């Protein structure tokens, strides 16, 4: 409840899936066809989005894995500046529209693909939306192959993100909470090994937030 009230003070909690969850469980569900957050595998740097694109999100650590499961954060403004310095042509391409897949996360009246640049804006005002796997799926869904320039731009971006100097690493302990600007920061997670006992396995709670004031129904969790 403390996590919910802290999140609600930042913004309006959003629905995260078709089931209507406003607080989702981030845990290994031991299935082969689940989103990355529901597995124990390594997650590359990405932004959060599905049926909605949150302005921010919060994580609350309930239990740690036996080993691994560290969170990594990278400042999108720094990453964009490094890409610009290394290869201006790639930065320019990343400011053009890409197709991002949302299949499986949206209702029948919502588009399965959104079109959005990876980098929006310049300098201190830059905002980032990125998930390479969803970009590949989105372009396949639309029947629009990535161009050579687009593929090159994504390679440059991933190369910058793979450098440890551009990331902060932390392992959240039980009770730790983390709130992140989803349009400014990219995040990833290392792979982890869980405890054999189900009641000890790694568990985080996640909330997606729309910035601004909240109404009474959101404050009450309805």
N, C-alpha and C positions, 0 to 999 in steps of 0.2 A: 504493500500500500504506500509506503514511503517513496518507493521508486515511481509509482504511478503519479503521486502528487507532485514530485519533483519534475517529472516529464511534462505534466499538464501545465506547470508554471512557465515552461519554455514555449509550448505550442499545443495545438490541437492534435491528439493522437489519431492516427489514420488507420483505416482497415489495411491489413497486410496481405490478405488472401481472400479467395472466394468464400471461405468458411466464415468470414467476418471477425477474425481475431484482431484485436487492437494490441494485445501483448502476445508475442509469438515465442515459442520455445526453440532456442538454438541448441540442438543436441544431435548426436549421431543416431539416426534411425535405422542404420544397418540395412539399407536397401540400395539397390544399384541405380534406380531411376528417381533420385531426389535432387532438389536444389543443393548447391554446395554447402549452405549453412546447416543442412540436415545430415551432413556426412562428417567423417573425420579426416578427410583429405585436405591437402594444402589448397588454399584459395588465392588466386592471383589478385593483384590490386584491382579494385572496382568501386563503383558507386552503387548504392542500394536503390532499386526501383522494381516495380512489378505493375500491379493495377494502379499504383500511384507512385509519384516521385517525391519522396519526403524532402523537406528543407533540411531537416536534421534527424538524427536517430540516437536512441540511448540504449546502452547495454548494462545489464546488472549481472554480475557473476554470482551464481548460486553454489556451484561446485566446480573444482578444477579437474582436468584430466590427470591421469597418472604421470604423463610426460607430454611435452609439446603443447600445442594450442596457444601459442603466443600471438598477440595482436600487433600488427604493424600499421603505422599511419604515415602518409606522405602528403605534404602541403601541395595542393594543386597549382598554386601560384608559382612556387619554386620549380615544380616539375615543368610547367609551361615555359618558364623563363629559360630553363636549361635546354629544352627541346628547341626553342627559338634560337639560342646561341649556337647550338650544335648543327642544326639543319633547318634554316628558316623556311625552306620549301615544305618540309614535313609539318611544321607548325601551321603554315597556311592551309594545308590540306585538312588538318585536324579542326580547323575552324569552319569547314564545310559540313554539310549534312551527311550523317550516316544513318543506316537503318538499324534500330535496336529492337530485338525480339521480346515480346511479352507473352508469347503463347503459353497457355496453361495457367496464367495468373490473372486473366481478365474474363469478364462476363461476355455474353453474346452481343451486347450492345457497345462493346469497346473494341478499339482497333488492336489487332494482334501485334502491330509494329508501330513504333514511334520514330519520327525522323528528327534528328537533333545533332548539332555539332558536338565533338568531344570537348573542345575549348570554346567557350563563349566569352567574348570580351578580351581585354588586354591588360597587362600590368597588374596592379593591385586589385583591379576589379574582375579579374578572370574567374570564371566558374567552370566546373568540370563535370562531365557525365561520361562514365566509361565502364564498359564491361566487354572485353574482347570476344568472349564466347557468344554473348548475345548479339554483338554486331555481326558475327559470321552467320548466326542463325537468322537474323533479320534480313540480311541480304539474300540468303538462300530462299527465305519465305517470299520475298518480293521478286525473285528471279532477276536480281541485279547483281552480277558478280562484282566483287571489289576490284577496283582498278589497280594497276601496278603502283601508282602513286599512293593510293590509300593503304595498300598492304605495307609499303615502305614506311609510311608515316606511323602506322601501328607498331611496326618493329622498332622504330626509333623511340617511341614512347615507352614500350616495354623495356627497352635497353636502359633508359633513364631510371625507370622504376625498379629495375633489378639491382641498382647500385645501392649498397647499404648506407652510403653517406646521405641519401635523400629520404631515409625512413627512420622513424622512432619505433622501437620495439618494446613491448611490455607484456607481461603475463598477469592477467587479472586474477586477483585473489578473491575468495568468497566475501561478498559484501561490497566489493569495489563496483562503482558505477562510472560509466564513461558516456559523455554526450558529445556528439560530433556533428559539425556542419557538413551535411552531405553534398553540398554544392562547392565546397572549398577543399575538402579533404578526400583522399582516396585511402582505402583500407584493405588489408589482406590478413590472412591467418596462416600460421604454419600447421602442418599435419600434426595429429596427436594420437597417442595411444591411451585408450580408456581403461578404467578399472574393470575387472571381471564382474564385480557385483553391480547390478543395475542401479541400486540406490546410491552408489558412490560416483556414478558416471558424470562426466562434464555436462554442465547445464548453465546456460545463460538465458536471461529474459531480454527480449528486444522490443522496443517501441519506435514507431515512425511518427514524425511530428511535422505538422504544418505550422510555420512560424506565425506568431501573432496571438491575439487574445483567444481564449477558449470559451465555449458556451456552457450552460449548466449541464446539458446532456453529456457532453464530453467529460466534464469534471466528475460526473457521477459514474463514468465508465459504461454508459449505455450506448 
